[in-house]
Amino acid sequence: MTSTAAALAAGLVLSSCGGAKTDEAPSASKSCVDTSGSTIKLGFLNSTSGPMAISEQTVRDSLQLAADEINASGGILGKKIEAVEEDGASDPAVFAEKIGKLLTSDCVAAVFGGWTSASRKAMLPVVEGDHGLLFYPVQYEGLEASKNIYYTGATTNQQIIPAMDFLKDKGVKTLFLAGSDYVFPRTANKIIKQYAKELDIEIVGEEYVPLDKDDWSTQVAKIVKAKPDFVFNTINGSSNVGFIKAYYEQGLTAKTSPIISVSIAEEEAPAMGKDLTGQYASWNYFQSVKSAANDTFVKAFKAKYGDRPTSDPMEAAYTSLYLFKAMVEKADSFDVDKINDAADGVTFASPEGPVTINGENHHIAKTSLIGQINKDDQFDIVWSSDGPIEPDPFLKGYSWWDPSAN
């Protein structure tokens, strides 16, 4: 977390909004959530400006779709969702400030949003201090669990580790790591390097560029020289455009040194400015998933927003709102403690397939998928796990993992 975000988090004073009826169960911080009327406020906190807007706007749109659907079906405990929207501006410090506002001034029952791990880590002390709830919809590096956060994207053993298993099965011997310079890529690559050693895959290079920069020419030249069997891409946001531009301009292709990405999905692929046919991505959802639930989701999204694709983070955000609804209705309350007590085992037939909340670590069981980009910027699913993978954010089930190692 940045020092600015830490200062903001520390400076946010716990407060409550007077005059509103609240759920009466005791909690670490008195809730100001108003449950007396016919609506319930929820916060949507996504970057609609800055380098992460290319990705986060899609999450905001899918949250609104879910809210509209839930409202049309009667709301949550009979209360219609009133969305309070804020722009995280691709800045962790802004995320910390805005989630404090949403929880203590707008008095929302839960916040949905964030993308980068830097934004999540900036929000974590605030949401814990205010004893609120954050639903975080994006795959991340794991090694975290909070009673005030639900992680509806993949943790490491549901995305990174399956991707490495896929590469091993393809006979990969050498791997180059390219990432944005912040917590997720650095931590993910620490895990990748340890598992690569276990799999006898050699890491032949590791390069980072700041999230707000897009000149990858120097780093890609090192990839060209290393000639890896694959490139593992943990770059986020619009910086991917610069990386892909340099990759193709310097003669690399999906046939010579293919890329496997964990942040390029259907929404980002056509924005890269190059033909990505043949490249790979590891996610838990693709628009091409065959299921009745996904058909319904895709049709509803296109009906609302036009001929735009769906992708994993937007599906995880959409799912998060339905999981919140199910948790609240099981608890028969908007109180955070009662929701947490009710969370374990809550399931939803999501577009990606069945998902189930783990009440101990607040992650969800998810099926892992590997997709290969086709000429239509969609993904052909080329590998799938045998059903949902139980979340293991601290990698307790992996003997090779050493969190103390460099």
C-alpha positions as CSV (number, residue, x, y, z in Angstrom):
1,M,0.0,0.0,0.0
2,T,1.3,3.5,-0.8
3,S,2.2,5.9,2.0
4,T,-0.5,8.2,0.8
5,A,-3.1,5.5,0.9
6,A,-1.9,4.5,4.4
7,A,-2.3,8.0,5.6
8,L,-5.7,8.3,4.1
9,A,-6.7,5.0,5.6
10,A,-5.4,6.0,9.0
11,G,-7.1,9.4,8.8
12,L,-10.6,8.2,8.0
13,V,-12.6,8.6,11.2
14,L,-15.2,6.1,12.1
15,S,-18.6,7.7,12.0
16,S,-22.2,7.0,11.6
17,C,-25.2,8.7,10.0
18,G,-27.7,9.8,12.5
19,G,-31.4,9.3,12.4
20,A,-31.5,6.0,10.4
21,K,-32.8,2.7,11.6
22,T,-29.9,0.2,11.6
23,D,-29.5,-3.6,12.2
24,E,-28.9,-3.8,15.9
25,A,-26.3,-6.7,16.2
26,P,-23.1,-5.4,17.8
27,S,-20.1,-5.0,15.6
28,A,-16.6,-3.5,15.6
29,S,-18.0,-0.2,14.2
30,K,-21.5,1.1,14.5
31,S,-23.2,0.7,11.2
32,C,-25.1,3.6,9.6
33,V,-26.8,1.5,7.0
34,D,-30.5,2.6,6.7
35,T,-32.8,-0.4,6.5
36,S,-36.0,1.5,7.3
37,G,-37.1,2.2,3.7
38,S,-37.8,0.5,0.5
39,T,-34.2,0.8,-0.9
40,I,-30.8,-0.3,0.2
41,K,-27.6,1.6,-0.8
42,L,-24.7,-0.3,-2.3
43,G,-21.4,1.2,-3.4
44,F,-19.9,0.6,-6.9
45,L,-16.3,1.7,-6.8
46,N,-14.6,1.3,-10.1
47,S,-12.0,3.3,-12.1
48,T,-13.8,5.1,-14.9
49,S,-10.7,7.3,-15.5
50,G,-7.0,6.6,-15.7
51,P,-5.1,3.6,-17.1
52,M,-7.3,1.0,-15.5
53,A,-10.6,2.4,-17.0
54,I,-10.1,0.2,-20.0
55,S,-10.9,-2.8,-17.8
56,E,-12.8,-1.4,-14.8
57,Q,-15.6,0.3,-16.8
58,T,-16.7,-3.2,-17.9
59,V,-17.0,-4.3,-14.2
60,R,-19.1,-1.3,-13.4
61,D,-21.4,-2.1,-16.3
62,S,-21.9,-5.7,-15.2
63,L,-22.7,-4.6,-11.6
64,Q,-25.4,-2.3,-13.0
65,L,-26.8,-5.2,-15.0
66,A,-27.0,-7.4,-11.9
67,A,-28.6,-4.6,-9.9
68,D,-31.2,-4.0,-12.6
69,E,-32.1,-7.7,-12.7
70,I,-32.3,-8.0,-8.9
71,N,-34.4,-5.0,-8.7
72,A,-36.7,-6.3,-11.4
73,S,-37.2,-9.5,-9.4
74,G,-38.1,-7.8,-6.2
75,G,-34.7,-6.6,-4.8
76,I,-32.9,-7.9,-1.7
77,L,-35.2,-8.7,1.2
78,G,-37.8,-6.7,-0.7
79,K,-35.6,-3.6,-0.9
80,K,-34.5,-2.2,-4.3
81,I,-30.8,-1.5,-4.8
82,E,-29.8,2.1,-4.9
83,A,-26.3,2.2,-6.4
84,V,-23.9,4.9,-5.2
85,E,-21.1,5.2,-7.8
86,E,-17.6,6.5,-7.3
87,D,-14.5,6.7,-9.6
88,G,-11.3,5.1,-8.1
89,A,-9.4,7.0,-10.8
90,S,-6.8,4.2,-11.1
91,D,-5.2,5.5,-7.9
92,P,-5.0,3.4,-4.7
93,A,-5.1,6.5,-2.5
94,V,-8.4,7.5,-4.2
95,F,-9.8,4.0,-3.6
96,A,-9.0,4.3,0.1
97,E,-10.7,7.7,0.3
98,K,-13.8,6.8,-1.7
99,I,-14.5,3.5,0.2
100,G,-14.4,5.5,3.4
101,K,-16.9,7.9,2.0
102,L,-19.1,5.2,0.8
103,L,-19.2,3.3,4.1
104,T,-19.4,6.3,6.5
105,S,-21.0,9.1,4.6
106,D,-23.2,7.4,2.0
107,C,-23.9,4.5,4.5
108,V,-23.8,1.7,1.9
109,A,-24.4,-1.9,3.0
110,A,-21.5,-3.2,0.9
111,V,-19.0,-1.9,-1.7
112,F,-18.3,-3.7,-5.0
113,G,-15.1,-2.9,-6.9
114,G,-11.4,-2.5,-7.1
115,W,-9.2,-4.1,-9.7
116,T,-5.5,-3.9,-8.9
117,S,-4.1,-5.4,-5.8
118,A,-2.7,-2.0,-4.9
119,S,-6.3,-0.7,-4.8
120,R,-7.5,-3.6,-2.7
121,K,-4.7,-3.3,-0.2
122,A,-5.4,0.4,0.1
123,M,-9.0,-0.3,0.8
124,L,-8.4,-3.2,3.2
125,P,-7.6,-1.2,6.4
126,V,-10.5,1.2,5.7
127,V,-13.1,-1.5,5.2
128,E,-11.8,-3.4,8.2
129,G,-11.7,-0.2,10.4
130,D,-15.3,0.7,9.4
131,H,-16.4,-2.9,9.7
132,G,-18.0,-2.8,6.2
133,L,-18.0,-5.3,3.3
134,L,-16.0,-5.2,0.1
135,F,-16.7,-7.6,-2.8
136,Y,-13.5,-7.7,-4.9
137,P,-14.1,-9.2,-8.4
138,V,-10.6,-9.8,-9.9
139,Q,-8.1,-12.6,-9.9
140,Y,-5.2,-11.8,-7.6
141,E,-2.0,-13.1,-6.0
142,G,-3.6,-14.7,-2.9
143,L,-1.9,-14.7,0.5
144,E,-4.7,-12.7,2.0
145,A,-8.0,-13.2,3.7
146,S,-10.2,-10.6,5.6
147,K,-13.5,-11.0,7.4
148,N,-14.5,-7.8,5.6
149,I,-13.7,-8.8,2.0
150,Y,-15.2,-11.4,-0.3
151,Y,-12.9,-12.4,-3.1
152,T,-15.0,-13.5,-6.1
153,G,-12.1,-13.6,-8.6
154,A,-9.6,-16.4,-8.6
155,T,-6.9,-16.9,-6.1
156,T,-3.5,-18.3,-7.1
157,N,-4.4,-22.0,-7.0
158,Q,-7.4,-21.3,-9.3
159,Q,-5.5,-19.5,-12.1
160,I,-1.7,-19.1,-11.8
161,I,-1.0,-22.7,-10.8
162,P,-3.4,-24.3,-13.3
163,A,-1.7,-22.1,-16.0
164,M,1.7,-23.5,-15.0
165,D,0.3,-27.1,-15.1
166,F,-1.0,-26.4,-18.6
167,L,2.4,-25.1,-19.8
168,K,4.1,-28.2,-18.3
169,D,1.7,-30.4,-20.2
170,K,2.6,-28.6,-23.4
171,G,6.2,-29.4,-22.9
172,V,7.4,-25.9,-22.0
173,K,11.0,-25.8,-20.8
174,T,11.7,-22.0,-20.7
175,L,9.5,-19.1,-19.5
176,F,9.9,-15.4,-19.5
177,L,8.0,-13.3,-16.9
178,A,6.6,-9.8,-17.9
179,G,4.6,-7.8,-15.4
180,S,3.4,-4.4,-14.2
181,D,5.5,-3.1,-11.4
182,Y,3.2,-3.5,-8.4
183,V,2.1,-6.1,-5.8
184,F,0.1,-8.6,-7.9
185,P,2.7,-9.3,-10.7
186,R,5.6,-9.3,-8.2
187,T,3.9,-11.7,-5.8
188,A,2.4,-13.9,-8.6
189,N,5.9,-14.2,-10.2
190,K,7.4,-15.2,-6.8
191,I,4.9,-18.1,-6.8
192,I,5.5,-18.9,-10.5
193,K,9.2,-19.1,-9.9
194,Q,8.9,-21.5,-7.0
195,Y,6.4,-23.7,-8.9
196,A,8.5,-23.5,-12.1
197,K,11.4,-25.0,-10.2
198,E,9.2,-27.8,-9.0
199,L,8.1,-28.4,-12.6
200,D,11.6,-28.2,-14.0
201,I,10.8,-25.1,-16.1
202,E,13.6,-22.5,-16.4
203,I,12.8,-18.8,-15.9
204,V,15.0,-17.1,-18.5
205,G,14.0,-13.5,-17.7
206,E,11.8,-11.3,-15.6
207,E,10.9,-7.7,-16.4
208,Y,8.6,-5.0,-15.0
209,V,7.2,-1.7,-16.2
210,P,5.2,0.7,-14.0
211,L,1.4,0.4,-14.4
212,D,1.1,3.9,-15.9
213,K,3.8,3.4,-18.5
214,D,3.4,1.7,-21.9
215,D,6.9,1.6,-23.4
216,W,8.0,-2.0,-23.3
217,S,10.6,-1.8,-26.2
218,T,13.7,-2.4,-24.0
219,Q,12.1,-5.2,-22.0
220,V,10.7,-7.0,-25.1
221,A,14.2,-6.8,-26.7
222,K,15.3,-9.0,-23.8
223,I,12.5,-11.5,-24.6
224,V,13.6,-11.6,-28.2
225,K,17.2,-12.4,-27.0
226,A,16.1,-15.0,-24.5
227,K,13.9,-16.9,-27.0
228,P,11.5,-18.4,-24.4
229,D,9.1,-21.2,-25.1
230,F,6.4,-19.0,-23.6
231,V,5.9,-15.6,-22.0
232,F,3.8,-15.4,-18.8
233,N,2.1,-12.0,-18.9
234,T,1.0,-10.4,-15.6
235,I,0.7,-6.9,-17.0
236,N,-2.5,-4.9,-16.2
237,G,-4.5,-2.2,-17.8
238,S,-3.6,-0.1,-20.8
239,S,0.1,-1.0,-20.4
240,N,-0.7,-4.2,-22.2
241,V,-1.2,-2.2,-25.4
242,G,2.4,-1.0,-25.3
243,F,3.7,-4.5,-24.5
244,I,1.7,-6.1,-27.3
245,K,2.8,-3.4,-29.7
246,A,6.5,-3.9,-28.9
247,Y,6.1,-7.7,-28.9
248,Y,4.8,-7.8,-32.5
249,E,7.0,-5.0,-33.8
250,Q,10.1,-6.9,-32.6
251,G,9.1,-10.0,-34.5
252,L,7.6,-12.2,-31.8
253,T,4.5,-14.2,-32.6
254,A,2.2,-16.8,-31.1
255,K,4.2,-19.5,-33.0
256,T,7.6,-18.4,-31.8
257,S,7.1,-17.3,-28.2
258,P,3.4,-17.4,-27.3
259,I,1.9,-15.4,-24.5
260,I,-0.2,-16.7,-21.7
261,S,-2.0,-13.8,-19.9
262,V,-4.0,-13.4,-16.7
263,S,-5.3,-9.9,-17.4
264,I,-6.2,-9.9,-21.1
265,A,-9.8,-11.0,-21.7
266,E,-12.5,-10.5,-24.3
267,E,-12.9,-6.8,-23.6
268,E,-9.1,-6.0,-23.8
269,A,-8.1,-8.3,-26.8
270,P,-9.6,-6.1,-29.6
271,A,-8.2,-3.0,-27.9
272,M,-4.6,-4.2,-28.2
273,G,-4.3,-3.0,-31.8
274,K,-2.8,-6.3,-33.0
275,D,-4.1,-9.7,-34.1
276,L,-3.8,-11.8,-31.0
277,T,-4.9,-15.1,-32.7
278,G,-3.2,-18.0,-31.1
279,Q,-2.3,-16.4,-27.8
280,Y,-3.5,-17.8,-24.5
281,A,-5.2,-16.7,-21.3
282,S,-5.9,-18.3,-18.0
283,W,-9.3,-17.4,-16.4
284,N,-12.3,-19.0,-14.8
285,Y,-14.8,-17.6,-17.3
286,F,-14.9,-17.0,-21.0
287,Q,-17.9,-15.8,-23.1
288,S,-17.6,-19.1,-25.0
289,V,-18.6,-21.1,-21.9
290,K,-21.5,-23.4,-22.9
291,S,-24.3,-23.2,-20.3
292,A,-27.8,-21.9,-20.1
293,A,-26.8,-19.5,-17.3
294,N,-24.1,-18.0,-19.5
295,D,-26.4,-17.8,-22.6
296,T,-28.8,-15.8,-20.4
297,F,-26.0,-13.5,-19.1
298,V,-24.5,-12.8,-22.5
299,K,-27.8,-12.0,-24.1
300,A,-28.8,-9.7,-21.2
301,F,-25.5,-7.9,-21.3
302,K,-25.7,-7.3,-25.1
303,A,-29.3,-6.2,-24.8
304,K,-28.3,-3.6,-22.3
305,Y,-24.9,-2.4,-23.7
306,G,-24.9,-3.4,-27.4
307,D,-22.6,-5.8,-29.2
308,R,-19.8,-5.9,-26.5
309,P,-18.1,-9.0,-25.2
310,T,-18.3,-10.4,-21.7
311,S,-15.2,-11.3,-19.7
312,D,-14.1,-13.0,-16.5
313,P,-13.8,-9.9,-14.2
314,M,-17.2,-8.6,-15.2
315,E,-18.8,-12.0,-14.7
316,A,-17.1,-12.3,-11.3
317,A,-18.6,-8.8,-10.4
318,Y,-22.0,-9.8,-11.7
319,T,-21.8,-13.0,-9.6
320,S,-20.7,-11.1,-6.5
321,L,-23.9,-9.1,-6.4
322,Y,-26.0,-12.2,-6.6
323,L,-23.9,-13.9,-3.9
324,F,-24.4,-10.8,-1.7
325,K,-28.2,-11.1,-2.2
326,A,-28.1,-14.8,-1.3
327,M,-26.0,-14.2,1.8
328,V,-28.2,-11.4,3.0
329,E,-31.4,-13.4,2.5
330,K,-29.9,-16.4,4.2
331,A,-28.9,-14.1,7.2
332,D,-32.2,-12.3,6.9
333,S,-30.2,-9.2,7.7
334,F,-27.9,-6.5,6.3
335,D,-25.7,-6.7,9.4
336,V,-22.1,-7.6,8.5
337,D,-21.6,-10.1,11.3
338,K,-24.8,-11.9,10.5
339,I,-23.9,-12.0,6.8
340,N,-20.5,-13.4,7.6
341,D,-22.1,-16.1,9.9
342,A,-24.4,-17.1,7.0
343,A,-21.8,-17.0,4.2
344,D,-20.4,-20.5,4.3
345,G,-21.8,-22.8,1.7
346,V,-23.8,-20.1,-0.1
347,T,-23.9,-21.1,-3.8
348,F,-25.0,-19.4,-7.1
349,A,-25.5,-21.0,-10.5
350,S,-23.3,-18.3,-12.2
351,P,-22.4,-17.9,-15.9
352,E,-19.0,-19.5,-15.3
353,G,-20.7,-22.5,-13.5
354,P,-21.6,-23.3,-9.9
355,V,-19.7,-21.2,-7.3
356,T,-19.7,-21.7,-3.6
357,I,-18.5,-19.4,-0.8
358,N,-15.8,-20.7,1.6
359,G,-16.9,-19.1,4.9
360,E,-13.5,-19.5,6.5
361,N,-11.4,-17.6,3.9
362,H,-14.1,-15.6,2.0
363,H,-13.0,-16.9,-1.4
364,I,-15.2,-19.0,-3.7
365,A,-14.7,-22.4,-5.4
366,K,-14.2,-21.8,-9.1
367,T,-13.4,-23.9,-12.2
368,S,-10.1,-23.1,-14.0
369,L,-10.1,-22.6,-17.8
370,I,-7.4,-22.0,-20.4
371,G,-8.5,-20.3,-23.6
372,Q,-6.8,-19.6,-26.9
373,I,-7.7,-16.4,-28.8
374,N,-9.3,-16.9,-32.2
375,K,-9.7,-14.5,-35.1
376,D,-12.9,-13.1,-33.6
377,D,-11.1,-12.0,-30.4
378,Q,-13.0,-14.7,-28.5
379,F,-11.4,-17.6,-26.7
380,D,-11.6,-21.3,-27.6
381,I,-11.5,-23.2,-24.4
382,V,-8.6,-25.7,-24.7
383,W,-8.3,-26.9,-21.1
384,S,-10.5,-27.1,-18.0
385,S,-10.1,-28.3,-14.5
386,D,-12.2,-31.2,-13.3
387,G,-14.9,-29.0,-11.7
388,P,-14.6,-26.2,-9.2
389,I,-11.2,-25.9,-7.4
390,E,-11.4,-25.1,-3.6
391,P,-9.7,-21.8,-2.8
392,D,-6.3,-22.1,-1.1
393,P,-5.2,-18.4,-0.9
394,F,-2.2,-19.2,1.4
395,L,-1.1,-22.3,-0.6
396,K,-1.2,-24.5,2.5
397,G,-1.7,-27.5,0.3
398,Y,1.5,-27.0,-1.8
399,S,4.6,-28.3,-0.2
400,W,6.9,-26.4,-2.6
401,W,5.6,-23.0,-1.5
402,D,7.9,-21.0,0.8
403,P,6.5,-17.5,1.6
404,S,9.8,-16.5,3.2
405,A,11.9,-17.2,0.1
406,N,12.9,-14.3,-2.2
